[in-house]
C-alpha cells in the first residue's frame, strides 16, 4: 500500500501536464515530494565502493549504450527535443525531498547560517583513533570524539596544505546552502597529544591484511601531514552522518531495493543541475563513489536519505596533486577529443591549451578563461550531467547567482589560505565562473529568464508580476529590455515593466510572454497559466 501511495504521488506531479482545458480551478502545488514512506531496510551496495569498475563502465560500456540508442542520435541531430527532468512540479521547480531541500535559492539564508553549513560543532578535545589508513590518495584515520561522533580524518599532501581541505570545507557549505545533503566538514589543527589509540584499533598492512594499529603507525601518518606556522597538524575532518550506511547511489537508473525511488536518477533535476555546480567549483571528481545513501528514521518512518560527499577534487585539486591543464575540459579517456585531434592531424589547438595560470599550493591549477559550463567535463562521463537541458541549467543558475559577492567571499574565507592574495584569487575566479554560468543560462534567446510569477492587485484590477533575473542580478541593464506578451488568443502587446495587465480571471488563462533586448534579439517564449481563485487568480503552471 505504501508503494502504491508513492506511485500515486508521482502521478500527482504529472497532473499539471495534462490537457490544459481540463483545469478549471487552482491546483495544489507540490512543494514536498513524499519519497519518505516507511520501507524495509535496504542491503548495503558494496560494489559502489569500487572506483575502477565504475570508471571502466562509464568510459567504455556507457558511451556504446548511447551510440546504440536511436533517441540519442535523433537528439544529437536536433530531430528530437530534449528529454526534460521528471521530478519537477507545476511551476517547473524541484520539490523538497530526501535528495534536496530548497534553501538559499528560494529564501536567502543569513550569512551566519551560510557559514555554519550543515553543522556548527567542530570536533574538539581528546580523539580516540579506531582505524588507520596509511596508503591511498589521502592517508588518514578514523576516530571518535568525546561525544562519540565518528570522525573521518585525512590530510593534504605536505607540499599542498589546504588544497583538498579547501574543497571539502568550502564547497560543502555552498552545496548545503543550495539544498543538497552533505556531511559536516571542518579544518582542524591538532597535536599528537590530542590523539589516543584505541586498544582495538586496526590498520591495513601488507597485501591489505588488517592488523593491530600501533602508535608508530599513527606517528607515520602524522609525520606526512602538513603543519601550520605554529607546528600544529592541519587535518580535514568529516563528521559521520546520521543513519545506517547503505553505500553510494548511481547517477543513472533506480535503486531497486528502495520502493521510494521511482524517478530515474539521470532524470532528476537536482542531479542534472549538480553538474552545473560541479562545473562552477571545477570538482572533476564527482562520481558514484562520492555519494552515499543512509537509512534514517523520522517520526517512526524509516527510509533512505541521499548525500553528496567528498569535494577534495574541487578548484585546482586532483586530490593529492594539482590538476592538469585539461582537467575540466576532457574526460580521462575522451574519444571525441581524440577523434577531433586525429582528423585535424594534430593541427587543432584546443581552447584550454592556450590558457595558463599559476599553480598555487593551497589551490592547485584553477582558471576561468577557458571555462564553458556547457562543455565542462568531469573525469569520466556522468549520465545525469550529460542529460542536462536548458531548463535544468536555468534552475541551477538561479541558485548559483543567489550567492552574491559577499556570500562567496565569506564562504571562501572559511578555507585555509595562509596568503590572503591566494584567497582573493579563488574568490575572483568563483565570481567570474558564476557570471559565465549566468550569461549562459540567463540568455533570453536560450531560455526566458523571467521568474517569481504572481498575480497582484493593480489600479486597473489584476496583473501578472514577475522578475527578470538577468536584470535583477545585474547581468543586463534595466533599460535594455521589453516584454512582449499576449493573453490567451489576444493581440500581442509589450511593456518595459515587470508586470502584465490581466483580464478578470474566470477560467483558466494563458499568458504567453517573451523577453526581447534592445539589440533587437528576439527571446524564447514561455507560458504562464493562471486559474481562478478567491484572491483573484493564482499561477498554477509554468512552461519554459
C-alpha positions as CSV (number, residue, x, y, z in Angstrom):
1,X,0.0,0.0,0.0
2,X,2.9,2.3,0.8
3,X,4.5,1.7,-2.6
4,X,1.2,2.4,-4.3
5,X,1.0,5.7,-2.4
6,X,4.4,6.7,-3.6
7,X,3.4,5.9,-7.2
8,X,0.2,7.8,-6.8
9,X,2.2,10.8,-5.7
10,X,4.3,10.6,-8.9
11,X,1.1,10.8,-10.9
12,X,0.1,13.9,-8.9
13,X,3.3,15.5,-10.1
14,X,2.2,15.0,-13.7
15,X,-1.3,16.4,-13.2
16,X,-0.3,19.9,-14.4
17,X,1.0,18.4,-17.6
18,X,-2.5,17.1,-18.7
19,X,-4.6,18.8,-21.2
20,X,-4.9,22.4,-20.1
21,X,-8.6,22.7,-20.9
22,X,-9.3,20.2,-18.2
23,X,-8.1,22.6,-15.5
24,X,-10.9,24.7,-14.0
25,X,-9.6,25.7,-10.6
26,X,-6.4,26.3,-8.7
27,X,-4.4,23.1,-8.4
28,X,-2.5,22.2,-5.2
29,X,1.2,22.9,-5.7
30,X,3.6,20.1,-4.9
31,X,6.3,21.5,-2.7
32,X,7.2,18.3,-1.0
33,X,8.0,15.0,-2.8
34,X,6.6,12.3,-0.5
35,X,9.5,9.9,-1.0
36,X,10.0,9.2,2.7
37,X,7.5,6.4,3.2
38,X,8.5,3.7,5.6
39,X,10.4,0.9,3.8
40,X,12.2,-2.3,4.7
41,X,15.9,-1.8,5.4
42,X,17.8,-2.0,2.1
43,X,21.0,-4.0,1.7
44,X,24.5,-2.4,1.5
45,X,25.6,-1.6,-2.0
46,X,29.2,-2.8,-1.7
47,X,30.0,-2.5,-5.4
48,X,29.7,1.2,-5.2
49,X,32.9,1.5,-3.2
50,X,35.0,0.1,-6.2
51,X,36.4,3.1,-8.1
52,X,37.9,1.4,-11.1
53,X,34.9,-0.7,-12.3
54,X,32.8,2.4,-12.1
55,X,35.2,4.4,-14.3
56,X,35.7,1.5,-16.7
57,X,31.9,1.2,-17.2
58,X,31.3,4.9,-17.7
59,X,34.3,5.3,-20.1
60,X,33.6,2.1,-22.2
61,X,30.2,0.5,-21.8
62,X,28.2,3.6,-21.2
63,X,29.3,5.5,-24.4
64,X,28.4,2.5,-26.5
65,X,25.0,2.3,-24.9
66,X,24.4,5.9,-26.0
67,X,25.6,5.3,-29.6
68,X,23.2,2.3,-29.9
69,X,20.3,4.4,-28.7
70,X,18.3,5.8,-31.7
71,X,16.9,8.6,-29.5
72,X,20.4,9.7,-28.7
73,X,21.2,10.1,-32.4
74,X,17.9,11.9,-33.1
75,X,18.6,14.4,-30.3
76,X,22.2,14.8,-31.5
77,X,20.9,15.8,-34.9
78,X,18.2,18.1,-33.3
79,X,15.4,15.9,-34.8
80,X,14.1,15.2,-31.3
81,X,13.5,17.6,-28.5
82,X,15.3,17.4,-25.1
83,X,14.2,14.9,-22.6
84,X,13.2,17.0,-19.6
85,X,13.6,16.2,-15.9
86,X,10.7,14.3,-14.4
87,X,10.7,15.4,-10.7
88,X,9.5,18.9,-11.2
89,X,6.2,20.4,-10.1
90,X,3.8,22.6,-12.0
91,X,6.0,25.7,-11.6
92,X,9.0,23.9,-13.0
93,X,10.7,23.7,-9.7
94,X,12.2,20.8,-7.7
95,X,10.1,19.9,-4.6
96,X,11.8,19.2,-1.3
97,X,12.7,15.5,-1.0
98,X,15.1,13.0,0.6
99,X,17.5,14.3,-2.2
100,X,17.2,18.0,-2.0
101,X,15.8,20.8,0.2
102,X,15.2,24.3,-1.2
103,X,17.2,26.8,0.8
104,X,19.3,29.8,-0.4
105,X,17.9,29.8,-3.9
106,X,14.3,30.3,-2.6
107,X,14.7,32.0,0.7
108,X,18.0,33.8,1.3
109,X,19.9,32.5,4.3
110,X,21.6,34.8,6.7
111,X,25.4,35.0,6.5
112,X,25.9,33.2,9.9
113,X,23.7,30.3,8.6
114,X,25.7,30.1,5.4
115,X,28.9,29.9,7.3
116,X,27.6,27.3,9.7
117,X,26.7,24.9,6.8
118,X,25.2,21.6,7.8
119,X,26.6,21.8,11.4
120,X,28.2,24.1,13.9
121,X,30.1,21.8,16.3
122,X,33.7,21.2,15.2
123,X,35.3,18.3,17.0
124,X,37.5,19.2,19.9
125,X,39.1,17.6,22.9
126,X,40.6,14.2,23.0
127,X,40.0,11.9,20.0
128,X,40.2,8.1,20.1
129,X,41.7,6.6,16.9
130,X,40.0,3.3,15.9
131,X,41.3,2.7,12.4
132,X,44.2,3.8,10.3
133,X,44.9,4.4,6.6
134,X,48.5,4.8,5.7
135,X,48.1,4.5,1.9
136,X,45.9,5.8,-0.8
137,X,45.3,9.3,-2.2
138,X,44.8,10.8,1.2
139,X,46.2,8.9,4.2
140,X,44.4,9.4,7.5
141,X,42.4,7.6,10.2
142,X,39.0,7.0,11.7
143,X,38.4,8.3,15.2
144,X,35.7,9.2,17.7
145,X,35.5,12.5,19.6
146,X,34.4,12.8,23.3
147,X,30.7,13.0,22.5
148,X,31.1,9.7,20.5
149,X,30.8,11.2,17.0
150,X,32.6,9.3,14.2
151,X,35.3,11.4,12.6
152,X,36.9,10.7,9.2
153,X,40.3,12.4,9.3
154,X,42.5,12.9,6.3
155,X,45.4,15.1,5.4
156,X,46.5,17.1,2.4
157,X,49.9,16.3,0.8
158,X,52.6,18.2,2.8
159,X,53.6,20.2,-0.3
160,X,50.0,21.4,-0.9
161,X,48.5,22.3,2.5
162,X,44.8,23.1,2.2
163,X,44.4,22.1,-1.4
164,X,42.0,19.3,-0.8
165,X,40.7,20.5,2.5
166,X,39.5,23.8,1.0
167,X,37.3,21.9,-1.5
168,X,35.6,19.9,1.3
169,X,35.1,22.8,3.7
170,X,34.1,25.5,1.3
171,X,32.1,23.5,-1.3
172,X,30.1,21.6,1.3
173,X,28.8,24.9,2.6
174,X,27.8,26.1,-0.8
175,X,26.0,22.9,-1.6
176,X,24.3,22.7,1.7
177,X,23.0,26.3,1.2
178,X,21.9,25.3,-2.3
179,X,19.8,22.4,-0.9
180,X,21.9,19.2,-1.1
181,X,22.5,16.8,1.7
182,X,26.2,16.9,2.6
183,X,28.3,15.9,5.6
184,X,29.9,18.4,8.1
185,X,33.5,19.2,7.1
186,X,36.0,21.1,9.3
187,X,39.5,22.4,9.1
188,X,41.1,21.5,12.4
189,X,44.6,22.0,13.8
190,X,45.5,19.1,16.1
191,X,48.6,17.8,18.1
192,X,49.7,14.3,18.7
193,X,48.8,14.7,22.4
194,X,45.1,15.2,21.4
195,X,45.0,11.7,20.0
196,X,44.9,8.4,21.8
197,X,44.9,4.9,20.3
198,X,42.1,2.5,20.9
199,X,43.2,-0.9,22.1
200,X,41.1,-2.4,19.3
201,X,42.4,0.0,16.6
202,X,43.4,-1.7,13.3
203,X,45.2,-0.8,10.1
204,X,45.7,-2.5,6.8
205,X,49.2,-3.8,6.4
206,X,51.0,-5.9,3.7
207,X,48.6,-7.2,1.0
208,X,45.8,-5.2,2.6
209,X,45.7,-7.6,5.6
210,X,44.3,-5.9,8.7
211,X,46.5,-6.0,11.8
212,X,46.5,-4.2,15.2
213,X,47.5,-0.5,14.8
214,X,50.4,0.8,16.8
215,X,51.4,4.3,17.9
216,X,54.3,4.1,15.4
217,X,51.7,3.6,12.6
218,X,49.9,6.7,13.8
219,X,53.1,8.7,14.1
220,X,54.0,7.8,10.5
221,X,50.6,9.1,9.3
222,X,51.1,12.4,11.2
223,X,54.7,12.9,10.1
224,X,53.5,13.2,6.5
225,X,50.7,15.7,7.3
226,X,51.1,19.4,6.6
227,X,51.5,21.8,9.5
228,X,50.7,25.4,10.1
229,X,53.1,28.1,11.2
230,X,52.8,27.1,14.9
231,X,53.6,23.5,14.2
232,X,50.0,22.2,14.6
233,X,49.0,19.4,12.2
234,X,46.4,20.5,9.7
235,X,43.6,18.0,9.4
236,X,40.5,17.7,7.2
237,X,37.7,16.2,9.4
238,X,34.3,14.9,8.2
239,X,31.8,14.1,10.8
240,X,29.9,10.8,10.3
241,X,26.3,11.4,9.0
242,X,23.2,10.0,10.6
243,X,21.7,6.6,9.9
244,X,23.0,3.3,8.7
245,X,25.2,3.5,5.7
246,X,23.9,1.6,2.6
247,X,26.6,2.5,0.1
248,X,26.6,5.0,-2.8
249,X,23.9,5.7,-5.3
250,X,24.3,5.6,-9.1
251,X,23.8,8.6,-11.4
252,X,21.6,6.5,-13.6
253,X,18.8,4.0,-13.1
254,X,17.0,3.2,-9.8
255,X,17.9,1.7,-6.5
256,X,15.7,-1.4,-6.8
257,X,15.6,-2.2,-3.0
258,X,14.2,1.3,-2.3
259,X,10.4,1.5,-3.1
260,X,10.5,5.3,-2.7
261,X,13.0,5.6,-5.6
262,X,10.7,5.9,-8.6
263,X,12.4,8.5,-10.8
264,X,15.4,7.5,-12.9
265,X,18.4,9.2,-11.4
266,X,19.5,10.7,-14.7
267,X,16.1,12.3,-14.9
268,X,16.3,14.0,-11.5
269,X,16.8,17.7,-12.0
270,X,18.8,18.2,-8.8
271,X,21.3,15.6,-10.1
272,X,21.4,17.1,-13.6
273,X,21.8,20.5,-12.1
274,X,24.6,19.3,-9.8
275,X,26.7,19.2,-12.9
276,X,26.5,23.0,-13.2
277,X,27.5,23.3,-9.5
278,X,30.4,21.0,-10.1
279,X,31.5,23.0,-13.2
280,X,31.4,26.1,-11.0
281,X,33.7,24.6,-8.5
282,X,35.6,22.6,-11.1
283,X,35.0,19.5,-9.0
284,X,36.0,16.9,-11.6
285,X,35.8,14.0,-9.2
286,X,32.0,13.9,-8.8
287,X,31.3,10.2,-9.4
288,X,29.3,7.3,-7.8
289,X,32.0,6.7,-5.1
290,X,31.4,10.3,-3.8
291,X,27.8,9.8,-3.0
292,X,26.1,8.0,0.0
293,X,22.7,6.6,0.9
294,X,21.9,6.2,4.6
295,X,18.9,4.5,6.2
296,X,17.4,7.1,8.6
297,X,14.3,7.3,10.9
298,X,11.8,10.2,11.1
299,X,8.6,10.2,13.1
300,X,8.5,6.4,13.2
301,X,9.2,6.1,9.4
302,X,12.5,4.6,8.1
303,X,13.7,5.5,4.6
304,X,16.9,6.3,2.6
305,X,18.4,9.8,2.6
306,X,20.8,10.6,-0.3
307,X,24.1,12.5,0.2
308,X,26.8,14.1,-1.9
309,X,30.2,13.7,-0.2
310,X,33.9,14.4,-0.7
311,X,34.7,17.6,-2.6
312,X,38.5,17.4,-2.3
313,X,38.8,17.4,-6.1
314,X,37.4,20.9,-6.4
315,X,39.1,24.1,-7.7
316,X,42.6,23.1,-8.8
317,X,43.0,20.0,-6.7
318,X,43.3,16.5,-8.2
319,X,43.0,15.1,-4.6
320,X,46.7,14.5,-4.0
321,X,48.3,16.8,-6.6
322,X,47.4,19.9,-8.7
323,X,45.1,19.4,-11.7
324,X,46.4,19.3,-15.2
325,X,45.5,21.9,-17.8
326,X,43.0,19.6,-19.4
327,X,41.1,18.9,-16.2
328,X,37.5,20.1,-16.6
329,X,37.8,20.1,-20.4
330,X,38.3,16.4,-21.2
331,X,37.4,13.1,-19.8
332,X,40.3,10.9,-18.7
333,X,39.7,8.9,-21.9
334,X,37.8,11.2,-24.3
335,X,37.0,9.6,-27.7
336,X,35.5,12.8,-29.1
337,X,38.7,14.8,-28.4
338,X,40.9,12.0,-29.6
339,X,38.9,11.8,-32.9
340,X,39.0,15.6,-33.5
341,X,42.7,15.7,-32.9
342,X,43.2,12.8,-35.2
343,X,41.1,14.3,-38.0
344,X,43.0,17.6,-37.8
345,X,46.3,15.7,-38.0
346,X,47.3,17.4,-34.7
347,X,46.7,20.9,-36.0
348,X,43.6,21.6,-34.0
349,X,44.5,23.6,-30.9
350,X,42.2,23.0,-28.0
351,X,40.9,26.2,-26.3
352,X,42.3,25.3,-23.0
353,X,45.8,24.7,-24.5
354,X,46.1,28.5,-25.0
355,X,45.4,29.2,-21.3
356,X,47.8,29.0,-18.4
357,X,48.0,30.3,-14.9
358,X,49.7,29.9,-11.5
359,X,49.7,26.5,-9.7
360,X,49.1,27.6,-6.1
361,X,50.0,25.3,-3.2
362,X,46.6,25.7,-1.4
363,X,44.6,25.8,-4.6
364,X,46.3,23.8,-7.4
365,X,45.6,24.8,-11.0
366,X,42.3,26.8,-11.2
367,X,41.4,29.1,-14.2
368,X,38.4,30.6,-15.8
369,X,39.3,32.0,-19.2
370,X,38.6,28.7,-21.0
371,X,35.6,27.9,-18.8
372,X,32.3,27.0,-20.5
373,X,29.6,25.4,-18.4
374,X,28.0,23.6,-21.4
375,X,31.2,21.8,-22.3
376,X,32.8,21.3,-18.8
377,X,33.6,17.6,-18.1
378,X,34.5,15.6,-15.0
379,X,37.0,12.7,-15.0
380,X,34.6,10.5,-16.9
381,X,31.0,10.7,-18.2
382,X,28.2,11.2,-15.8
383,X,24.7,10.1,-17.1
384,X,22.8,12.8,-15.2
385,X,25.2,15.6,-16.1
386,X,25.1,14.6,-19.8
387,X,21.2,14.9,-19.9
388,X,21.1,18.5,-18.7
389,X,18.7,20.7,-20.6
390,X,18.3,24.5,-20.7
391,X,15.6,24.3,-18.1
392,X,17.8,22.3,-15.8
393,X,20.7,24.7,-16.3
394,X,18.4,27.7,-15.6
395,X,17.3,26.1,-12.4
396,X,20.9,25.6,-11.2
397,X,21.9,29.1,-12.4
398,X,19.1,30.7,-10.3
399,X,20.6,29.1,-7.2
400,X,24.2,29.9,-8.1
401,X,23.5,33.5,-8.8
402,X,21.7,33.8,-5.5
403,X,25.2,33.8,-3.9
404,X,26.3,37.4,-4.1
405,X,29.8,38.7,-3.9
406,X,29.7,38.9,0.0
407,X,28.4,35.4,0.3
408,X,31.1,34.0,-1.9
409,X,33.9,35.9,-0.2
410,X,32.8,34.9,3.2
411,X,32.4,31.2,2.4
412,X,35.8,31.1,0.7
413,X,37.3,32.6,3.9
414,X,36.4,29.5,5.8
415,X,39.1,27.6,4.0
416,X,42.9,27.5,4.7
417,X,44.8,30.2,2.8
418,X,47.9,31.4,4.5
419,X,48.3,34.1,1.9
420,X,45.3,36.5,1.6
421,X,46.2,37.1,-2.1
422,X,45.5,33.4,-2.8
423,X,42.1,33.6,-1.1
424,X,41.3,36.7,-3.3
425,X,42.4,34.7,-6.3
426,X,39.9,31.9,-5.6
427,X,37.1,34.4,-4.9
428,X,37.7,36.2,-8.1
429,X,37.5,33.0,-10.2
430,X,34.4,31.8,-8.5
431,X,32.8,35.2,-9.2
432,X,33.9,35.1,-12.8
433,X,32.7,31.5,-13.3
434,X,29.4,32.4,-11.6
435,X,28.9,35.2,-14.1
436,X,29.7,33.0,-17.1
437,X,27.1,30.5,-15.9
438,X,24.6,33.3,-15.6
439,X,25.4,34.7,-19.1
440,X,24.9,31.2,-20.4
441,X,21.6,30.1,-18.7
442,X,20.0,33.6,-18.4
443,X,20.4,34.2,-22.2
444,X,16.9,35.2,-23.2
445,X,17.4,33.6,-26.7
446,X,18.1,30.3,-25.0
447,X,15.5,30.4,-22.2
448,X,13.3,33.2,-20.9
449,X,14.9,34.4,-17.7
450,X,11.7,35.5,-16.1
451,X,10.8,34.0,-12.7
452,X,8.8,34.5,-9.4
453,X,5.4,34.9,-11.1
454,X,2.4,36.0,-9.0
455,X,-1.0,37.6,-9.5
456,X,-1.2,41.0,-7.8
457,X,-3.7,43.8,-7.4
458,X,-3.2,46.8,-9.6
459,X,-5.1,50.1,-10.2
460,X,-6.8,48.5,-13.2
461,X,-7.7,45.2,-11.5
462,X,-5.1,42.4,-11.6
463,X,-1.7,42.0,-13.1
464,X,0.8,39.2,-13.5
465,X,4.1,40.3,-11.9
466,X,7.5,38.7,-12.4
467,X,11.2,39.3,-12.1
468,X,13.7,39.4,-14.9
469,X,16.6,37.5,-13.2
470,X,19.2,38.7,-15.8
471,X,18.3,42.3,-14.9
472,X,17.7,41.8,-11.2
473,X,21.1,40.2,-10.7
474,X,23.0,42.7,-12.7
475,X,23.7,40.9,-16.0
476,X,21.6,43.2,-18.2
477,X,21.0,46.9,-18.0
478,X,17.3,47.7,-16.9
479,X,16.5,49.9,-19.9
480,X,17.6,47.3,-22.5
481,X,14.5,45.0,-22.2
482,X,11.0,44.8,-23.4
483,X,8.5,42.1,-22.5
484,X,6.2,41.0,-25.4
485,X,3.0,39.2,-24.3
486,X,-0.4,38.1,-25.3
487,X,-3.2,36.9,-23.1
488,X,-5.0,33.8,-24.4
489,X,-5.5,34.4,-28.1
490,X,-5.5,38.2,-27.8
491,X,-3.4,40.8,-29.6
492,X,0.3,41.0,-28.9
493,X,1.5,43.9,-26.7
494,X,4.7,44.9,-25.0
495,X,5.8,46.6,-21.8
496,X,9.1,47.6,-20.1
497,X,7.6,46.9,-16.7
498,X,7.8,43.7,-14.7
499,X,4.1,43.1,-15.0
500,X,1.4,42.3,-17.5
501,X,-2.2,43.5,-17.1
502,X,-4.8,40.7,-16.7
503,X,-8.5,40.4,-17.5
504,X,-10.8,39.1,-14.9
505,X,-9.8,35.5,-14.3
506,X,-13.0,33.5,-14.6
507,X,-11.4,30.5,-16.3
508,X,-8.0,29.1,-17.0
509,X,-6.0,31.9,-18.6
510,X,-2.7,31.6,-20.5
511,X,-0.2,34.4,-20.8
512,X,2.5,33.9,-23.4
513,X,5.5,36.1,-22.8
514,X,8.9,36.5,-24.2
515,X,11.8,38.9,-23.4
516,X,13.4,41.0,-26.2
517,X,16.5,43.0,-25.7
518,X,17.2,46.4,-27.3
519,X,19.9,44.8,-29.5
520,X,16.9,43.6,-31.5
521,X,17.4,40.0,-30.3
522,X,14.2,38.0,-30.0
523,X,13.8,35.9,-26.9
524,X,12.4,32.4,-26.3
525,X,8.7,32.3,-25.4
526,X,7.3,30.9,-22.2
527,X,3.7,30.3,-21.0
528,X,2.2,31.1,-17.6
529,X,-1.2,29.5,-16.7
530,X,-3.5,31.3,-14.2
531,X,-6.5,29.7,-12.6
532,X,-9.4,31.4,-10.8
533,X,-9.0,31.7,-7.1
534,X,-10.6,33.5,-4.1
535,X,-7.7,36.0,-4.3
536,X,-8.5,36.8,-7.9
537,X,-6.2,34.4,-9.7
538,X,-3.3,32.1,-9.0
539,X,-0.3,30.9,-11.1
540,X,-0.8,27.1,-11.4
541,X,1.6,26.2,-14.2
542,X,4.7,27.4,-16.0
543,X,6.0,26.2,-19.3
544,X,9.5,27.3,-20.3
